[in-house]
Amino acid sequence: MNAIKLQLVIESETLKIPELKNFIGKKVELTLTEKNDPKSNDTEKYKKLKSLRGRISFDKKVLKGLRENSIL
C-alpha cells in the first residue's frame, strides 16, 4: 500500500498535487484534517514545563550517558 502525507494551506477549491500521479486510476481514501496554529498549541502544551525553567537541575554526566545509550 502506498501512502503520502502532505501538510499545506488550502488556498482555493482546486488542489494541484503532483504527488497523486502514482494514484491515478486507483481507489483511494482522502481525509483532510484541520490543524491548529502550532505556535498557539505549543504555548499551552508546554506552559507548565516552561514555568519550571531554572528550578530543575540535571546531572550533565548522567544525561550524556543516557544520550550515548539511546543511539541506535
ZICORPE-V611114 format. One record per residue. N is the residue number from 0. OMEGA is omega in radians with two decimals (none if undefined). NEAR is the number of other ideal C-beta (glycine too) atoms within 10 Angstrom. D_CENTER is the distance of its C-alpha to the mean C-alpha in whole Angstrom. Layout:
BEGIN
N/OMEGA/NEAR/D_CENTER, N/OMEGA/NEAR/D_CENTER
END
This chain:
BEGIN
0/3.08/2/22, 1/3.11/7/20, 2/3.01/6/17, 3/3.07/10/14, 4/-3.13/5/11, 5/3.00/9/11, 6/-3.08/5/10, 7/3.07/7/13, 8/3.11/5/15, 9/-3.09/9/18, 10/3.09/7/21, 11/3.11/6/24, 12/-3.12/5/25, 13/3.12/6/25, 14/3.03/12/22, 15/-3.07/6/23, 16/-3.11/10/20, 17/-3.12/5/22, 18/3.14/9/20, 19/-3.08/14/22, 20/-3.11/7/25, 21/-3.10/9/25, 22/-3.10/14/24, 23/3.12/7/28, 24/-3.11/5/30, 25/3.04/8/28, 26/-3.13/5/27, 27/3.02/10/23, 28/-3.11/4/21, 29/3.12/7/19, 30/3.07/4/17, 31/3.13/7/15, 32/3.13/4/13, 33/3.12/5/13, 34/3.05/8/11, 35/3.05/9/12, 36/-3.05/8/12, 37/-3.13/9/9, 38/-3.13/7/12, 39/3.13/9/14, 40/-3.14/11/12, 41/-3.12/12/11, 42/3.13/11/15, 43/-3.07/9/16, 44/-3.05/11/14, 45/-3.07/10/15, 46/-3.12/9/19, 47/3.13/8/21, 48/3.14/9/19, 49/3.13/10/20, 50/3.12/9/23, 51/-3.13/8/24, 52/3.13/7/24, 53/-3.11/6/27, 54/-3.13/6/28, 55/3.07/7/27, 56/-3.11/6/28, 57/3.05/7/27, 58/-3.04/9/29, 59/3.10/8/28, 60/3.12/8/30, 61/3.12/9/28, 62/3.13/10/25, 63/3.11/10/26, 64/3.12/11/27, 65/3.12/10/24, 66/-3.14/9/22, 67/-3.13/8/25, 68/-3.11/7/25, 69/3.13/7/21, 70/3.14/5/21, 71/none/2/22
END
